[in-house]
Amino acid sequence: MGKTSKDKRDIYYRRAKEEGWRARSAFKLLQIDNECHILDGVNKAVDLCAAPGSWSQVLSRRLNENYKKELEAGNGIPPKIVAVDLQAMAPLEGVIQIQGDITNINTAKQIIAQFDNEQADLVVCDGAPDVTGLHDMDIYIQGSLLMAALNITTHILREGGTFVAKIFRAKDVDLLYAKLKIFFPYVYCTKPRSSRNSSIEAFVVCKDYSPPNGYTPHMLNPLLTHEAYNSSELEGINRVIVPFVVCGDLSQPDSDTCYPLDFEGKEYTYHDPVQTPIAPPYEEALALLENRDTDFRRSDVSVVVDNMNSMTISDFKKQAKQKRKGMNECETKPKDSKEADCEDASGNKEIIDDCDDCKYDRP
Ligand SMILES: C[S@@+](CC[C@H](N)C(=O)[O-])C[C@H]1O[C@@H](n2cnc3c(N)ncnc32)[C@H](O)[C@@H]1O
């Protein structure tokens, strides 16, 4: 099928080319608008994560139509559209472009600077990170991108304005909805027909921007600063302080201290664990160890070194190496001569504990 295969498979891909949209995503925004009327009366808009630019095209066409209508009514203001993306984007007439990462504070500041003393009626974000294939990770990154977009939005959206953003409908999506609901009384999750059913992608349409009373937009979000944020810089409703309660007083033992075994005058007796793990994650490793010739879990596995007090690390390594060599030699001797040969001058039997292949018979 060659070059036509995708055209044949995907009607939206084909239509996008026929109608002059840079990507099939254009239909997602158009379909959301058909249902939710997000572009009605909009004059200033921001397109976050905009490349290659089909949403910016939709915004440009529709905002210019709005402008024409306003002109006819005698009170038109030229529309303003700002598009941002990590990737460079081919120019689009009437669209201001910024190349940068929306999770970076400097990009966020550049976007906000474009709206000096002005506010946007609409912010859209079709941002999608490069998928890692690790689903949980991809979902988490998508959520973070959405929160970065929301953070920028709180700086530039006028009260009553609309925010539209891609969201992954996955585990914990309710937490994202809950955060959005703090700023928008109306939060809808929409799924345009042009968004594949096989994809967990959907779009939140958040209407009537109403930040909490006294809320001041800030950039102390760690995602945007890459630094731990200092909550003491925040005041009023912007500062959430969760009470910290210590349970237990100073008469209780401290969990970071090592206490003697006869602590509180009691003689220490060992007790087996009340309940040993029924399927410990290390079970397989233990089974493998059972089959090894050298079982390092036995208490007699040790390294005996001479003159420990005056020894440097390199001396220790040297001595251990020599002892290992001695062990290997004893391994090649007939079985009944092993023990005698592997005794050191003081008569100690030695086993080098990092010698996997040592076949020395332990007592
Ligand atoms: C699905 S595409 C957007 C398509 C666009 N809405 C259109 O209609 O042409 C997702 C875009 O998000 C951008 N993106 C992902 N993470 C970003 C970030 N942190 N900052 C800026 N752009 C980002 C990618 O570079 C990519 O171009």
PDBQT file of the ligand as one rigid body, heavy atoms in Angstrom, charges set to zero:
ROOT
HETATM    1  C1  LIG A 401       0.081  15.696  20.549  1.00  0.00    +0.000 C 
HETATM    2  S1  LIG A 401       1.290  16.906  20.273  1.00  0.00    +0.000 S 
HETATM    3  C2  LIG A 401       0.346  18.358  20.166  1.00  0.00    +0.000 C 
HETATM    4  C3  LIG A 401      -0.398  18.462  18.867  1.00  0.00    +0.000 C 
HETATM    5  C4  LIG A 401      -0.971  19.828  18.677  1.00  0.00    +0.000 C 
HETATM    6  N1  LIG A 401      -2.056  20.082  19.604  1.00  0.00    +0.000 N 
HETATM    7  C5  LIG A 401      -1.503  19.984  17.283  1.00  0.00    +0.000 C 
HETATM    8  O1  LIG A 401      -2.689  20.015  17.135  1.00  0.00    +0.000 OA
HETATM    9  O2  LIG A 401      -0.701  20.073  16.365  1.00  0.00    +0.000 OA
HETATM   10  C6  LIG A 401       2.019  17.029  21.846  1.00  0.00    +0.000 C 
HETATM   11  C7  LIG A 401       3.081  18.085  21.935  1.00  0.00    +0.000 C 
HETATM   12  O3  LIG A 401       3.392  18.274  23.297  1.00  0.00    +0.000 OA
HETATM   13  C8  LIG A 401       4.709  18.787  23.314  1.00  0.00    +0.000 C 
HETATM   14  N2  LIG A 401       5.229  18.750  24.676  1.00  0.00    +0.000 N 
HETATM   15  C9  LIG A 401       5.382  17.665  25.466  1.00  0.00    +0.000 A 
HETATM   16  N3  LIG A 401       5.903  18.016  26.638  1.00  0.00    +0.000 NA
HETATM   17  C10 LIG A 401       6.088  19.364  26.596  1.00  0.00    +0.000 A 
HETATM   18  C11 LIG A 401       6.599  20.299  27.507  1.00  0.00    +0.000 A 
HETATM   19  N4  LIG A 401       7.028  19.908  28.700  1.00  0.00    +0.000 N 
HETATM   20  N5  LIG A 401       6.658  21.591  27.157  1.00  0.00    +0.000 NA
HETATM   21  C12 LIG A 401       6.238  21.971  25.930  1.00  0.00    +0.000 A 
HETATM   22  N6  LIG A 401       5.738  21.129  25.018  1.00  0.00    +0.000 NA
HETATM   23  C13 LIG A 401       5.664  19.832  25.341  1.00  0.00    +0.000 A 
HETATM   24  C14 LIG A 401       5.434  17.902  22.350  1.00  0.00    +0.000 C 
HETATM   25  O4  LIG A 401       6.621  18.516  21.899  1.00  0.00    +0.000 OA
HETATM   26  C15 LIG A 401       4.396  17.742  21.240  1.00  0.00    +0.000 C 
HETATM   27  O5  LIG A 401       4.632  18.619  20.200  1.00  0.00    +0.000 OA
ENDROOT
TORSDOF 0
